[in-house]
Amino acid sequence: MSEREARRALIRQVLVAEHVASQDQLLRHLQGHGVTTTQATLSRDLRDMGITRSMTARGPRYEVDLRGRYM
């Protein structure tokens, strides 16, 4: 698995398990798992993975479309 594939798998795992409201918060989660990346790369990953940010009762949240193109 490439570094990019591993990072994207971790992003998906974190977003399914946690309520993540911002890219900064997601970056901290990734750093906690030993993955260092830039905000620009993270933004590109989210776009390419089809991750959306929507408003919930608990505030904004990044959401993974479990039927989406990136599994």
C-alpha positions in Angstrom: 0.0 0.0 0.0 1.4 3.4 -1.0 1.7 6.3 1.5 -1.2 8.0 -0.2 -3.4 4.9 0.0 -2.5 4.4 3.6 -3.2 8.1 4.5 -6.6 8.0 2.7 -7.6 4.7 4.4 -6.8 6.4 7.8 -8.8 9.5 6.8 -11.8 7.3 6.0 -11.4 5.3 9.2 -11.2 8.5 11.3 -14.2 10.1 9.6 -16.4 7.0 10.0 -15.5 6.7 13.7 -15.2 10.3 14.9 -17.2 13.6 14.6 -14.6 15.7 12.8 -15.7 19.3 12.1 -12.6 20.9 10.5 -9.5 20.0 8.5 -7.4 21.2 11.4 -9.1 18.7 13.7 -8.6 16.0 11.1 -4.9 16.9 10.7 -4.5 16.5 14.5 -6.1 13.0 14.3 -3.8 12.0 11.5 -0.7 13.3 13.5 -1.9 11.3 16.5 -1.6 8.2 14.2 1.9 9.2 13.1 0.8 10.6 9.7 2.1 14.1 8.8 0.7 15.9 5.8 -0.1 19.4 4.7 -3.5 21.1 4.6 -3.4 21.3 0.8 -2.8 17.6 0.5 -5.6 16.9 3.0 -7.9 19.1 1.1 -7.1 17.3 -2.2 -7.6 13.9 -0.5 -11.0 15.0 0.8 -12.1 16.2 -2.6 -10.8 13.2 -4.5 -12.4 10.8 -1.9 -15.8 12.5 -2.3 -15.9 13.5 1.4 -18.5 16.2 2.1 -18.9 18.5 5.0 -22.5 19.0 6.2 -24.3 20.5 9.1 -25.6 18.2 11.8 -27.3 18.7 15.1 -23.8 18.7 16.7 -22.4 21.2 14.2 -20.4 20.7 11.0 -19.1 17.3 10.2 -17.1 15.7 7.4 -18.9 12.6 6.1 -17.9 9.6 4.1 -20.4 8.3 1.6 -20.1 4.6 2.4 -21.5 3.8 -1.1 -18.9 6.2 -2.6 -16.1 5.8 -5.1 -13.4 5.5 -2.5 -13.6 2.4 -0.3 
